[in-house]
Amino acid sequence: MRTEVEISESGTELHDLLLNGAFQERKKEERDPKRGTDALRRMARVFADNPNVVLQELVNIAVEVCGADSAGVSLQEEGRDGKLQFRWAAVAGSFMQGADGTTPQAFRPGGACFDHGRVQLHRGMKKRFFDRYGIATEPITDGILIPWTNGSLRGTIWAVAYHSQEAFDFDDYELLRSLADFATIAIKHRCEEQALRRQATEVAAATTANELAHQINNPLQRLTNTIYLARQGGEEAQGYLKQACHDLADLSELVGKLLDVKSRE
């Protein structure tokens, strides 16, 4: 089991939070003993009333209740280059401008959570590493990063501060861990809803495409017939050619609609 301090390329000092004796001894000022229970009740109400905003409410609570300068939920996903990355699915506080942004999984401290499978206590990340992602901030002086997993879904919940070397204590960790449980449920719920919407869209598109395909058959048949008759010549040939132009216009309109449906699939 890892006990030593890791110093990443970003200058971040990483500790295994649960093995860090100094962290265990931290104690912030007296706080409302019901804050954790109240926060979880607040989360439960939001999940019941509007599950689409659960993640944002979760990170808002982490900032408000734990006194973080910023907090967020990151979701592991595969990038366009095929490499794993973290997407900031929800962010509150000073890092909000980075919402929906991505960082490589190898980028510490996020990657350390999965490399070691442990909660990370971190500090000292240099400003230039945030500048890469357009986030204006001071160097992090204290931060907690907790990994979460729900089936094939994986990610982290994090809270950071740059105003104190001991901004968080064990009570904060326990609250964040409980919020991480909500994050796993909320993200799985969101992914399942997105999958159902995609499925419904695909079914609707397939139905529309089939209907258009049948509609195309009529002007296509007429066009075939009128072109055949026009090729026979005679006094009515011009009339058949005129009709063929109308049939072609109808056919072109239906094909355009079909292509539009296909492009939205």
C-alpha positions in Angstrom: 0.0 0.0 0.0 1.3 3.4 -1.0 2.4 5.6 1.9 5.0 7.9 0.4 4.4 11.4 -1.0 4.2 11.6 -4.8 5.3 14.8 -6.5 3.7 15.1 -10.0 5.1 16.9 -13.0 2.6 19.7 -12.2 4.3 20.3 -8.9 1.4 18.7 -7.1 2.1 17.0 -3.8 -0.1 13.9 -3.5 -0.8 12.0 -0.3 -3.0 9.0 0.4 -5.6 10.8 2.5 -6.7 7.8 4.6 -3.0 7.1 5.5 -2.1 10.7 6.2 -1.8 11.1 10.0 -1.6 14.9 9.9 -4.9 15.0 8.0 -6.6 12.7 10.5 -5.7 15.2 13.3 -7.1 18.3 11.6 -10.1 19.9 13.1 -11.8 23.0 11.8 -13.8 25.4 13.9 -17.0 24.3 15.6 -19.7 23.6 13.0 -23.4 22.6 12.9 -23.4 18.9 13.6 -26.5 18.5 11.4 -24.7 20.0 8.3 -24.0 16.6 6.8 -27.6 15.3 7.3 -29.1 18.6 6.0 -26.9 18.4 2.9 -27.9 14.9 2.1 -31.6 15.7 2.6 -31.1 18.7 0.3 -29.6 16.3 -2.3 -32.5 13.8 -1.9 -35.1 16.6 -2.5 -33.3 17.8 -5.6 -32.9 14.2 -7.0 -36.7 13.7 -6.5 -37.8 17.0 -7.9 -35.3 17.7 -10.7 -32.6 15.0 -11.3 -31.1 16.9 -14.2 -29.6 19.4 -11.8 -28.4 17.0 -9.2 -24.7 17.2 -10.1 -24.7 21.0 -10.1 -26.4 21.1 -6.7 -24.0 18.5 -5.4 -20.9 20.7 -6.2 -22.7 23.8 -4.9 -23.1 22.0 -1.6 -19.5 21.0 -1.5 -18.5 24.7 -1.9 -21.0 26.0 0.6 -20.8 23.4 3.3 -17.1 22.4 3.1 -15.8 25.9 2.5 -14.1 25.0 -0.8 -13.1 27.6 -3.3 -14.2 25.3 -6.0 -15.6 21.8 -6.3 -16.5 19.5 -9.2 -17.5 16.1 -10.5 -15.4 14.6 -13.3 -16.5 11.8 -15.5 -14.1 9.4 -17.2 -14.6 9.0 -21.0 -12.8 8.1 -24.1 -11.6 11.1 -26.1 -11.6 11.4 -29.9 -8.0 10.2 -30.0 -9.1 7.0 -28.2 -7.3 8.0 -25.0 -9.1 8.2 -21.6 -9.8 11.6 -20.2 -11.8 13.3 -17.5 -14.7 15.6 -18.4 -15.8 18.2 -15.8 -19.5 17.3 -15.7 -20.3 19.9 -13.1 -18.3 22.6 -11.4 -19.0 25.3 -8.8 -16.9 28.1 -7.4 -13.8 29.7 -9.0 -13.3 26.9 -11.6 -16.7 27.3 -13.2 -15.2 28.6 -16.4 -13.7 25.1 -16.9 -17.2 23.4 -16.8 -17.5 20.7 -19.5 -13.8 20.9 -20.2 -11.5 17.9 -20.3 -8.2 16.9 -18.9 -6.1 13.8 -19.8 -6.4 10.9 -17.4 -2.6 11.0 -17.0 -2.9 14.6 -15.6 -2.4 14.5 -11.9 -4.0 14.4 -9.4 -7.0 12.9 -11.2 -5.0 10.0 -12.7 -3.6 9.1 -9.3 -7.0 8.2 -8.0 -7.3 5.4 -10.5 -3.6 4.4 -10.5 -3.8 3.8 -6.8 -7.5 3.4 -6.3 -7.3 5.7 -3.3 -8.6 9.0 -2.1 -6.0 11.7 -2.7 -5.0 14.7 -0.6 -3.2 17.2 -2.8 -1.7 20.7 -2.8 0.8 22.9 -4.7 -0.5 22.5 -8.3 1.2 25.3 -10.2 -0.8 28.1 -11.9 0.6 27.3 -15.4 -1.1 23.9 -15.5 -4.5 25.6 -15.1 -3.6 28.2 -17.7 -3.5 25.4 -20.2 -7.3 25.0 -19.7 -8.1 28.7 -19.5 -8.8 28.6 -15.8 -7.6 31.6 -13.8 -6.7 30.6 -10.3 -4.1 30.7 -7.6 -2.0 27.6 -6.8 -4.0 25.0 -4.8 -3.1 24.9 -1.2 -5.4 22.1 -0.1 -7.6 19.6 -2.0 -9.5 16.3 -1.7 -10.1 14.0 -4.7 -12.3 10.9 -4.3 -12.8 8.3 -7.0 -16.2 6.7 -7.7 -17.4 3.8 -9.8 -20.8 2.6 -10.9 -20.6 -0.3 -13.3 -18.8 0.9 -16.4 -19.0 4.6 -15.2 -16.0 6.0 -13.4 -15.0 9.5 -12.2 -14.0 11.7 -9.3 -15.5 14.2 -7.0 -13.1 16.9 -5.9 -12.9 20.0 -3.7 -10.0 22.5 -3.7 -8.9 25.6 -1.8 -6.2 28.2 -2.3 -6.7 30.2 0.9 -5.5 27.7 3.6 -3.0 24.8 4.0 -5.7 23.0 6.0 -9.0 24.0 4.5 -10.6 20.6 4.9 -10.8 18.0 7.7 -12.0 14.5 8.0 -15.7 15.6 8.4 -15.4 17.3 5.0 -14.0 14.1 3.5 -16.9 12.0 4.9 -19.4 14.5 3.5 -17.7 14.5 0.1 -17.6 10.7 0.1 -21.4 10.6 0.8 -21.9 13.1 -2.1 -19.8 10.9 -4.3 -22.4 8.2 -3.8 -25.1 10.6 -5.0 -22.8 11.4 -8.0 -22.7 7.8 -9.1 -26.4 7.5 -9.0 -27.1 10.8 -10.7 -24.6 10.2 -13.5 -25.9 6.6 -14.1 -29.4 8.0 -14.2 -28.4 10.7 -16.7 -26.6 8.3 -19.0 -29.5 5.9 -19.0 -31.9 8.8 -19.8 -29.6 9.9 -22.7 -29.5 6.4 -24.0 -33.3 6.1 -23.9 -33.6 9.5 -25.7 -31.1 8.4 -28.4 -33.0 5.1 -28.8 -36.3 7.0 -29.1 -34.8 9.4 -31.7 -33.4 6.5 -33.7 -36.8 4.7 -33.7 -38.6 7.9 -34.8 -36.0 8.6 -37.5 -36.3 5.0 -38.8 -40.1 5.3 -38.9 -39.9 8.6 -40.8 -37.3 7.3 -43.2 -39.5 4.2 -44.0 -42.5 6.5 -44.6 -40.5 8.7 -46.9 -39.1 5.7 -48.7 -42.6 4.6 -49.5 -43.6 8.1 -50.5 -40.6 8.3 -52.9 -41.9 5.2 -54.7 -44.9 7.0 -56.2 -43.2 10.0 -57.9 -40.3 7.6 -58.9 -42.8 5.3 -60.7 -44.5 8.2 -62.4 -41.2 9.7 -63.5 -40.2 6.3 -65.0 -43.5 6.1 -66.9 -43.5 9.6 -68.2 -39.9 9.4 -69.4 -40.8 6.2 -71.2 -43.8 7.8 -72.9 -41.8 10.9 -73.8 -39.2 8.8 -75.6 -41.9 7.4 -77.9 -42.1 10.8 -79.5 -45.3 12.1 -81.1 -47.4 15.2 -80.4 -47.7 14.5 -76.6 -44.0 14.1 -76.0 -43.6 17.7 -74.7 -46.4 17.2 -72.3 -44.8 14.1 -70.9 -41.5 15.9 -70.5 -43.3 18.7 -68.6 -44.9 16.1 -66.3 -41.5 14.4 -65.8 -40.1 17.7 -64.6 -42.9 18.0 -62.0 -42.3 14.3 -60.9 -38.6 15.0 -60.6 -39.2 18.0 -58.4 -41.5 16.0 -56.1 -38.9 13.2 -56.0 -36.1 15.7 -55.2 -38.1 17.2 -52.3 -38.7 13.8 -50.8 -35.1 12.7 -51.2 -34.0 15.9 -49.5 -36.3 15.1 -46.5 -34.9 11.6 -46.4 -31.3 12.8 -46.4 -32.1 15.3 -43.6 -33.5 12.5 -41.4 -30.4 10.4 -42.1 -28.1 13.2 -41.1 -29.8 13.6 -37.7 -29.4 9.9 -36.8 
